[in-house]
């Protein structure tokens, strides 16, 4: 994992932690609500583990936020020029799919 990917994962973790605290959930309770382990929540919040898309959707649902709210946007300072093309394309594609599902009432 390179520095850019590490920073991207850390930002996802920061957003999960902020949403969890705002929802007044412990890591344990969030884990139960999302069908994950507390260890997974800890690893994601620390940036050590990147959640795959299906886990990100489960986390967002448990937190009462949109999945896209947990993803850094490409316009955030420090990310737009640093993301490798394969990550930028993946994020853009995944964000588009999530937004379409939300529009269709599936999320």
VEXKOLSE-348174 format. One record per atom (N, C-alpha, C): x, y, z; residue in one letter; residue number from 0. Coordinates in nm, 3 decimals. Layout:
N
pt x = X, y = Y, z = Z, r = A, k = NUM
...
This chain:
107
pt x = 0.085, y = -0.117, z = 0.000, r = X, k = 0
pt x = 0.000, y = 0.000, z = 0.000, r = X, k = 0
pt x = 0.090, y = 0.124, z = 0.000, r = X, k = 0
pt x = 0.064, y = 0.216, z = -0.091, r = X, k = 1
pt x = 0.147, y = 0.337, z = -0.096, r = X, k = 1
pt x = 0.089, y = 0.446, z = -0.005, r = X, k = 1
pt x = 0.160, y = 0.557, z = 0.006, r = X, k = 2
pt x = 0.120, y = 0.665, z = 0.097, r = X, k = 2
pt x = -0.015, y = 0.724, z = 0.061, r = X, k = 2
pt x = -0.044, y = 0.736, z = -0.067, r = X, k = 3
pt x = -0.171, y = 0.794, z = -0.110, r = X, k = 3
pt x = -0.287, y = 0.703, z = -0.070, r = X, k = 3
pt x = -0.270, y = 0.575, z = -0.092, r = X, k = 4
pt x = -0.375, y = 0.480, z = -0.055, r = X, k = 4
pt x = -0.393, y = 0.477, z = 0.096, r = X, k = 4
pt x = -0.283, y = 0.483, z = 0.170, r = X, k = 5
pt x = -0.289, y = 0.487, z = 0.317, r = X, k = 5
pt x = -0.367, y = 0.611, z = 0.363, r = X, k = 5
pt x = -0.338, y = 0.726, z = 0.302, r = X, k = 6
pt x = -0.407, y = 0.850, z = 0.338, r = X, k = 6
pt x = -0.555, y = 0.842, z = 0.304, r = X, k = 6
pt x = -0.586, y = 0.782, z = 0.190, r = X, k = 7
pt x = -0.726, y = 0.766, z = 0.148, r = X, k = 7
pt x = -0.800, y = 0.678, z = 0.249, r = X, k = 7
pt x = -0.740, y = 0.565, z = 0.286, r = X, k = 8
pt x = -0.802, y = 0.474, z = 0.382, r = X, k = 8
pt x = -0.818, y = 0.541, z = 0.519, r = X, k = 8
pt x = -0.717, y = 0.619, z = 0.558, r = X, k = 9
pt x = -0.724, y = 0.689, z = 0.686, r = X, k = 9
pt x = -0.840, y = 0.789, z = 0.686, r = X, k = 9
pt x = -0.864, y = 0.854, z = 0.573, r = X, k = 10
pt x = -0.975, y = 0.950, z = 0.565, r = X, k = 10
pt x = -1.110, y = 0.879, z = 0.573, r = X, k = 10
pt x = -1.120, y = 0.762, z = 0.511, r = X, k = 11
pt x = -1.244, y = 0.684, z = 0.526, r = X, k = 11
pt x = -1.264, y = 0.650, z = 0.673, r = X, k = 11
pt x = -1.159, y = 0.604, z = 0.738, r = X, k = 12
pt x = -1.167, y = 0.570, z = 0.880, r = X, k = 12
pt x = -1.207, y = 0.688, z = 0.965, r = X, k = 12
pt x = -1.151, y = 0.805, z = 0.934, r = X, k = 13
pt x = -1.185, y = 0.926, z = 1.010, r = X, k = 13
pt x = -1.334, y = 0.958, z = 0.994, r = X, k = 13
pt x = -1.384, y = 0.942, z = 0.872, r = X, k = 14
pt x = -1.525, y = 0.971, z = 0.847, r = X, k = 14
pt x = -1.616, y = 0.871, z = 0.917, r = X, k = 14
pt x = -1.575, y = 0.745, z = 0.920, r = X, k = 15
pt x = -1.654, y = 0.643, z = 0.993, r = X, k = 15
pt x = -1.658, y = 0.680, z = 1.141, r = X, k = 15
pt x = -1.543, y = 0.714, z = 1.197, r = X, k = 16
pt x = -1.535, y = 0.750, z = 1.339, r = X, k = 16
pt x = -1.620, y = 0.872, z = 1.371, r = X, k = 16
pt x = -1.612, y = 0.976, z = 1.287, r = X, k = 17
pt x = -1.692, y = 1.097, z = 1.309, r = X, k = 17
pt x = -1.841, y = 1.064, z = 1.305, r = X, k = 17
pt x = -1.883, y = 0.987, z = 1.207, r = X, k = 18
pt x = -2.025, y = 0.949, z = 1.196, r = X, k = 18
pt x = -2.068, y = 0.863, z = 1.315, r = X, k = 18
pt x = -1.979, y = 0.775, z = 1.360, r = X, k = 19
pt x = -2.012, y = 0.689, z = 1.474, r = X, k = 19
pt x = -2.030, y = 0.772, z = 1.601, r = X, k = 19
pt x = -1.939, y = 0.863, z = 1.625, r = X, k = 20
pt x = -1.948, y = 0.949, z = 1.743, r = X, k = 20
pt x = -2.073, y = 1.036, z = 1.736, r = X, k = 20
pt x = -2.102, y = 1.089, z = 1.618, r = X, k = 21
pt x = -2.221, y = 1.172, z = 1.600, r = X, k = 21
pt x = -2.348, y = 1.090, z = 1.626, r = X, k = 21
pt x = -2.346, y = 0.963, z = 1.588, r = X, k = 22
pt x = -2.461, y = 0.874, z = 1.610, r = X, k = 22
pt x = -2.465, y = 0.821, z = 1.754, r = X, k = 22
pt x = -2.365, y = 0.857, z = 1.833, r = X, k = 23
pt x = -2.354, y = 0.815, z = 1.973, r = X, k = 23
pt x = -2.351, y = 0.663, z = 1.987, r = X, k = 23
pt x = -2.268, y = 0.601, z = 1.901, r = X, k = 24
pt x = -2.251, y = 0.456, z = 1.903, r = X, k = 24
pt x = -2.110, y = 0.422, z = 1.947, r = X, k = 24
pt x = -2.097, y = 0.315, z = 2.023, r = X, k = 25
pt x = -1.964, y = 0.261, z = 2.052, r = X, k = 25
pt x = -1.920, y = 0.179, z = 1.932, r = X, k = 25
pt x = -1.793, y = 0.146, z = 1.926, r = X, k = 26
pt x = -1.745, y = 0.059, z = 1.819, r = X, k = 26
pt x = -1.819, y = -0.075, z = 1.825, r = X, k = 26
pt x = -1.839, y = -0.127, z = 1.944, r = X, k = 27
pt x = -1.908, y = -0.256, z = 1.962, r = X, k = 27
pt x = -2.050, y = -0.250, z = 1.908, r = X, k = 27
pt x = -2.125, y = -0.146, z = 1.942, r = X, k = 28
pt x = -2.263, y = -0.135, z = 1.897, r = X, k = 28
pt x = -2.270, y = -0.116, z = 1.745, r = X, k = 28
pt x = -2.181, y = -0.033, z = 1.690, r = X, k = 29
pt x = -2.178, y = -0.016, z = 1.545, r = X, k = 29
pt x = -2.148, y = -0.150, z = 1.478, r = X, k = 29
pt x = -2.052, y = -0.221, z = 1.533, r = X, k = 30
pt x = -2.017, y = -0.352, z = 1.476, r = X, k = 30
pt x = -2.138, y = -0.445, z = 1.473, r = X, k = 30
pt x = -2.210, y = -0.450, z = 1.583, r = X, k = 31
pt x = -2.330, y = -0.536, z = 1.588, r = X, k = 31
pt x = -2.435, y = -0.492, z = 1.486, r = X, k = 31
pt x = -2.458, y = -0.361, z = 1.478, r = X, k = 32
pt x = -2.559, y = -0.310, z = 1.385, r = X, k = 32
pt x = -2.521, y = -0.335, z = 1.240, r = X, k = 32
pt x = -2.391, y = -0.336, z = 1.212, r = X, k = 33
pt x = -2.343, y = -0.354, z = 1.074, r = X, k = 33
pt x = -2.309, y = -0.500, z = 1.042, r = X, k = 33
pt x = -2.318, y = -0.587, z = 1.142, r = X, k = 34
pt x = -2.285, y = -0.728, z = 1.119, r = X, k = 34
pt x = -2.136, y = -0.752, z = 1.105, r = X, k = 34
pt x = -2.055, y = -0.671, z = 1.175, r = X, k = 35
pt x = -1.910, y = -0.682, z = 1.169, r = X, k = 35
pt x = -1.856, y = -0.706, z = 1.309, r = X, k = 35
pt x = -1.725, y = -0.717, z = 1.320, r = X, k = 36
pt x = -1.663, y = -0.730, z = 1.451, r = X, k = 36
pt x = -1.612, y = -0.594, z = 1.497, r = X, k = 36
pt x = -1.597, y = -0.579, z = 1.628, r = X, k = 37
pt x = -1.541, y = -0.455, z = 1.682, r = X, k = 37
pt x = -1.401, y = -0.435, z = 1.628, r = X, k = 37
pt x = -1.326, y = -0.543, z = 1.613, r = X, k = 38
pt x = -1.190, y = -0.535, z = 1.558, r = X, k = 38
pt x = -1.189, y = -0.476, z = 1.418, r = X, k = 38
pt x = -1.286, y = -0.513, z = 1.336, r = X, k = 39
pt x = -1.295, y = -0.457, z = 1.201, r = X, k = 39
pt x = -1.322, y = -0.307, z = 1.206, r = X, k = 39
pt x = -1.410, y = -0.267, z = 1.297, r = X, k = 40
pt x = -1.440, y = -0.123, z = 1.311, r = X, k = 40
pt x = -1.313, y = -0.050, z = 1.355, r = X, k = 40
pt x = -1.243, y = -0.105, z = 1.453, r = X, k = 41
pt x = -1.118, y = -0.044, z = 1.501, r = X, k = 41
pt x = -1.018, y = -0.031, z = 1.387, r = X, k = 41
pt x = -1.001, y = -0.138, z = 1.311, r = X, k = 42
pt x = -0.905, y = -0.137, z = 1.200, r = X, k = 42
pt x = -0.944, y = -0.037, z = 1.091, r = X, k = 42
pt x = -1.074, y = -0.028, z = 1.062, r = X, k = 43
pt x = -1.118, y = 0.069, z = 0.961, r = X, k = 43
pt x = -1.098, y = 0.211, z = 1.010, r = X, k = 43
pt x = -1.135, y = 0.237, z = 1.135, r = X, k = 44
pt x = -1.121, y = 0.373, z = 1.188, r = X, k = 44
pt x = -0.975, y = 0.417, z = 1.195, r = X, k = 44
pt x = -0.885, y = 0.323, z = 1.215, r = X, k = 45
pt x = -0.743, y = 0.358, z = 1.223, r = X, k = 45
pt x = -0.679, y = 0.369, z = 1.085, r = X, k = 45
pt x = -0.752, y = 0.327, z = 0.982, r = X, k = 46
pt x = -0.698, y = 0.331, z = 0.846, r = X, k = 46
pt x = -0.617, y = 0.208, z = 0.811, r = X, k = 46
pt x = -0.609, y = 0.113, z = 0.903, r = X, k = 47
pt x = -0.532, y = -0.009, z = 0.879, r = X, k = 47
pt x = -0.603, y = -0.104, z = 0.784, r = X, k = 47
pt x = -0.734, y = -0.091, z = 0.775, r = X, k = 48
pt x = -0.815, y = -0.180, z = 0.692, r = X, k = 48
pt x = -0.910, y = -0.095, z = 0.610, r = X, k = 48
pt x = -0.910, y = -0.114, z = 0.480, r = X, k = 49
pt x = -1.004, y = -0.043, z = 0.394, r = X, k = 49
pt x = -1.130, y = -0.128, z = 0.380, r = X, k = 49
pt x = -1.246, y = -0.070, z = 0.406, r = X, k = 50
pt x = -1.368, y = -0.151, z = 0.393, r = X, k = 50
pt x = -1.403, y = -0.174, z = 0.246, r = X, k = 50
pt x = -1.433, y = -0.299, z = 0.211, r = X, k = 51
pt x = -1.481, y = -0.322, z = 0.074, r = X, k = 51
pt x = -1.618, y = -0.254, z = 0.058, r = X, k = 51
pt x = -1.660, y = -0.231, z = -0.064, r = X, k = 52
pt x = -1.786, y = -0.158, z = -0.087, r = X, k = 52
pt x = -1.906, y = -0.212, z = -0.009, r = X, k = 52
pt x = -1.924, y = -0.344, z = -0.003, r = X, k = 53
pt x = -2.042, y = -0.396, z = 0.067, r = X, k = 53
pt x = -2.037, y = -0.364, z = 0.215, r = X, k = 53
pt x = -1.917, y = -0.363, z = 0.276, r = X, k = 54
pt x = -1.907, y = -0.326, z = 0.417, r = X, k = 54
pt x = -1.931, y = -0.177, z = 0.436, r = X, k = 54
pt x = -1.885, y = -0.099, z = 0.343, r = X, k = 55
pt x = -1.906, y = 0.045, z = 0.351, r = X, k = 55
pt x = -2.055, y = 0.076, z = 0.349, r = X, k = 55
pt x = -2.130, y = 0.005, z = 0.264, r = X, k = 56
pt x = -2.275, y = 0.024, z = 0.257, r = X, k = 56
pt x = -2.340, y = -0.020, z = 0.387, r = X, k = 56
pt x = -2.295, y = -0.131, z = 0.444, r = X, k = 57
pt x = -2.350, y = -0.178, z = 0.572, r = X, k = 57
pt x = -2.321, y = -0.078, z = 0.683, r = X, k = 57
pt x = -2.198, y = -0.025, z = 0.685, r = X, k = 58
pt x = -2.163, y = 0.075, z = 0.785, r = X, k = 58
pt x = -2.250, y = 0.200, z = 0.771, r = X, k = 58
pt x = -2.263, y = 0.248, z = 0.649, r = X, k = 59
pt x = -2.343, y = 0.367, z = 0.625, r = X, k = 59
pt x = -2.487, y = 0.348, z = 0.672, r = X, k = 59
pt x = -2.543, y = 0.232, z = 0.641, r = X, k = 60
pt x = -2.680, y = 0.203, z = 0.684, r = X, k = 60
pt x = -2.690, y = 0.203, z = 0.836, r = X, k = 60
pt x = -2.596, y = 0.140, z = 0.903, r = X, k = 61
pt x = -2.596, y = 0.135, z = 1.049, r = X, k = 61
pt x = -2.576, y = 0.273, z = 1.111, r = X, k = 61
pt x = -2.504, y = 0.360, z = 1.041, r = X, k = 62
pt x = -2.477, y = 0.494, z = 1.090, r = X, k = 62
pt x = -2.583, y = 0.596, z = 1.051, r = X, k = 62
pt x = -2.672, y = 0.557, z = 0.960, r = X, k = 63
pt x = -2.776, y = 0.648, z = 0.914, r = X, k = 63
pt x = -2.724, y = 0.756, z = 0.820, r = X, k = 63
pt x = -2.619, y = 0.723, z = 0.743, r = X, k = 64
pt x = -2.563, y = 0.816, z = 0.646, r = X, k = 64
pt x = -2.560, y = 0.750, z = 0.509, r = X, k = 64
pt x = -2.532, y = 0.828, z = 0.407, r = X, k = 65
pt x = -2.516, y = 0.773, z = 0.273, r = X, k = 65
pt x = -2.376, y = 0.716, z = 0.261, r = X, k = 65
pt x = -2.359, y = 0.607, z = 0.186, r = X, k = 66
pt x = -2.224, y = 0.552, z = 0.167, r = X, k = 66
pt x = -2.126, y = 0.656, z = 0.114, r = X, k = 66
pt x = -2.172, y = 0.743, z = 0.025, r = X, k = 67
pt x = -2.083, y = 0.845, z = -0.031, r = X, k = 67
pt x = -2.032, y = 0.941, z = 0.076, r = X, k = 67
pt x = -2.107, y = 0.956, z = 0.187, r = X, k = 68
pt x = -2.062, y = 1.043, z = 0.295, r = X, k = 68
pt x = -1.936, y = 0.991, z = 0.363, r = X, k = 68
pt x = -1.910, y = 0.862, z = 0.348, r = X, k = 69
pt x = -1.793, y = 0.801, z = 0.412, r = X, k = 69
pt x = -1.671, y = 0.800, z = 0.320, r = X, k = 69
pt x = -1.691, y = 0.841, z = 0.195, r = X, k = 70
pt x = -1.581, y = 0.841, z = 0.098, r = X, k = 70
pt x = -1.526, y = 0.982, z = 0.078, r = X, k = 70
pt x = -1.394, y = 0.995, z = 0.076, r = X, k = 71
pt x = -1.336, y = 1.125, z = 0.042, r = X, k = 71
pt x = -1.370, y = 1.157, z = -0.103, r = X, k = 71
pt x = -1.394, y = 1.283, z = -0.132, r = X, k = 72
pt x = -1.416, y = 1.322, z = -0.270, r = X, k = 72
pt x = -1.282, y = 1.355, z = -0.334, r = X, k = 72
pt x = -1.278, y = 1.352, z = -0.463, r = X, k = 73
pt x = -1.154, y = 1.379, z = -0.533, r = X, k = 73
pt x = -1.118, y = 1.527, z = -0.529, r = X, k = 73
pt x = -1.212, y = 1.612, z = -0.490, r = X, k = 74
pt x = -1.185, y = 1.754, z = -0.484, r = X, k = 74
pt x = -1.128, y = 1.799, z = -0.350, r = X, k = 74
pt x = -1.118, y = 1.708, z = -0.253, r = X, k = 75
pt x = -1.066, y = 1.748, z = -0.122, r = X, k = 75
pt x = -0.918, y = 1.782, z = -0.133, r = X, k = 75
pt x = -0.873, y = 1.881, z = -0.059, r = X, k = 76
pt x = -0.732, y = 1.919, z = -0.064, r = X, k = 76
pt x = -0.641, y = 1.799, z = -0.042, r = X, k = 76
pt x = -0.543, y = 1.787, z = -0.128, r = X, k = 77
pt x = -0.445, y = 1.681, z = -0.113, r = X, k = 77
pt x = -0.480, y = 1.552, z = -0.182, r = X, k = 77
pt x = -0.604, y = 1.538, z = -0.231, r = X, k = 78
pt x = -0.642, y = 1.411, z = -0.293, r = X, k = 78
pt x = -0.653, y = 1.419, z = -0.445, r = X, k = 78
pt x = -0.692, y = 1.531, z = -0.501, r = X, k = 79
pt x = -0.724, y = 1.534, z = -0.643, r = X, k = 79
pt x = -0.606, y = 1.501, z = -0.733, r = X, k = 79
pt x = -0.487, y = 1.543, z = -0.697, r = X, k = 80
pt x = -0.373, y = 1.516, z = -0.782, r = X, k = 80
pt x = -0.292, y = 1.395, z = -0.735, r = X, k = 80
pt x = -0.325, y = 1.342, z = -0.620, r = X, k = 81
pt x = -0.244, y = 1.236, z = -0.563, r = X, k = 81
pt x = -0.298, y = 1.096, z = -0.590, r = X, k = 81
pt x = -0.428, y = 1.082, z = -0.608, r = X, k = 82
pt x = -0.483, y = 0.949, z = -0.626, r = X, k = 82
pt x = -0.435, y = 0.888, z = -0.757, r = X, k = 82
pt x = -0.385, y = 0.765, z = -0.750, r = X, k = 83
pt x = -0.350, y = 0.698, z = -0.875, r = X, k = 83
pt x = -0.476, y = 0.681, z = -0.960, r = X, k = 83
pt x = -0.459, y = 0.677, z = -1.089, r = X, k = 84
pt x = -0.573, y = 0.668, z = -1.180, r = X, k = 84
pt x = -0.665, y = 0.551, z = -1.147, r = X, k = 84
pt x = -0.606, y = 0.436, z = -1.113, r = X, k = 85
pt x = -0.690, y = 0.320, z = -1.086, r = X, k = 85
pt x = -0.779, y = 0.343, z = -0.964, r = X, k = 85
pt x = -0.729, y = 0.415, z = -0.862, r = X, k = 86
pt x = -0.812, y = 0.446, z = -0.745, r = X, k = 86
pt x = -0.914, y = 0.553, z = -0.778, r = X, k = 86
pt x = -0.873, y = 0.656, z = -0.850, r = X, k = 87
pt x = -0.966, y = 0.763, z = -0.887, r = X, k = 87
pt x = -1.081, y = 0.706, z = -0.970, r = X, k = 87
pt x = -1.050, y = 0.619, z = -1.065, r = X, k = 88
pt x = -1.154, y = 0.558, z = -1.148, r = X, k = 88
pt x = -1.246, y = 0.470, z = -1.064, r = X, k = 88
pt x = -1.189, y = 0.394, z = -0.972, r = X, k = 89
pt x = -1.269, y = 0.307, z = -0.886, r = X, k = 89
pt x = -1.362, y = 0.389, z = -0.797, r = X, k = 89
pt x = -1.309, y = 0.494, z = -0.735, r = X, k = 90
pt x = -1.390, y = 0.579, z = -0.648, r = X, k = 90
pt x = -1.502, y = 0.646, z = -0.728, r = X, k = 90
pt x = -1.469, y = 0.700, z = -0.844, r = X, k = 91
pt x = -1.569, y = 0.767, z = -0.926, r = X, k = 91
pt x = -1.678, y = 0.669, z = -0.970, r = X, k = 91
pt x = -1.640, y = 0.550, z = -1.011, r = X, k = 92
pt x = -1.735, y = 0.449, z = -1.055, r = X, k = 92
pt x = -1.824, y = 0.403, z = -0.940, r = X, k = 92
pt x = -1.762, y = 0.377, z = -0.826, r = X, k = 93
pt x = -1.837, y = 0.327, z = -0.711, r = X, k = 93
pt x = -1.931, y = 0.435, z = -0.658, r = X, k = 93
pt x = -1.884, y = 0.558, z = -0.651, r = X, k = 94
pt x = -1.967, y = 0.669, z = -0.604, r = X, k = 94
pt x = -2.088, y = 0.687, z = -0.696, r = X, k = 94
pt x = -2.065, y = 0.678, z = -0.825, r = X, k = 95
pt x = -2.172, y = 0.691, z = -0.922, r = X, k = 95
pt x = -2.276, y = 0.580, z = -0.903, r = X, k = 95
pt x = -2.230, y = 0.458, z = -0.883, r = X, k = 96
pt x = -2.322, y = 0.345, z = -0.863, r = X, k = 96
pt x = -2.403, y = 0.362, z = -0.735, r = X, k = 96
pt x = -2.339, y = 0.407, z = -0.628, r = X, k = 97
pt x = -2.408, y = 0.428, z = -0.501, r = X, k = 97
pt x = -2.512, y = 0.539, z = -0.516, r = X, k = 97
pt x = -2.475, y = 0.647, z = -0.582, r = X, k = 98
pt x = -2.569, y = 0.757, z = -0.602, r = X, k = 98
pt x = -2.688, y = 0.711, z = -0.686, r = X, k = 98
pt x = -2.665, y = 0.626, z = -0.786, r = X, k = 99
pt x = -2.774, y = 0.575, z = -0.868, r = X, k = 99
pt x = -2.866, y = 0.487, z = -0.784, r = X, k = 99
pt x = -2.807, y = 0.400, z = -0.699, r = X, k = 100
pt x = -2.889, y = 0.315, z = -0.612, r = X, k = 100
pt x = -2.970, y = 0.399, z = -0.515, r = X, k = 100
pt x = -2.909, y = 0.505, z = -0.463, r = X, k = 101
pt x = -2.981, y = 0.594, z = -0.371, r = X, k = 101
pt x = -3.096, y = 0.663, z = -0.444, r = X, k = 101
pt x = -3.068, y = 0.706, z = -0.566, r = X, k = 102
pt x = -3.171, y = 0.769, z = -0.647, r = X, k = 102
pt x = -3.287, y = 0.673, z = -0.673, r = X, k = 102
pt x = -3.254, y = 0.546, z = -0.692, r = X, k = 103
pt x = -3.357, y = 0.443, z = -0.719, r = X, k = 103
pt x = -3.422, y = 0.392, z = -0.591, r = X, k = 103
pt x = -3.379, y = 0.444, z = -0.475, r = X, k = 104
pt x = -3.437, y = 0.405, z = -0.347, r = X, k = 104
pt x = -3.387, y = 0.272, z = -0.294, r = X, k = 104
pt x = -3.271, y = 0.225, z = -0.341, r = X, k = 105
pt x = -3.217, y = 0.096, z = -0.300, r = X, k = 105
pt x = -3.122, y = 0.105, z = -0.185, r = X, k = 105
pt x = -3.082, y = 0.225, z = -0.144, r = X, k = 106
pt x = -2.987, y = 0.239, z = -0.032, r = X, k = 106
pt x = -3.052, y = 0.316, z = 0.079, r = X, k = 106
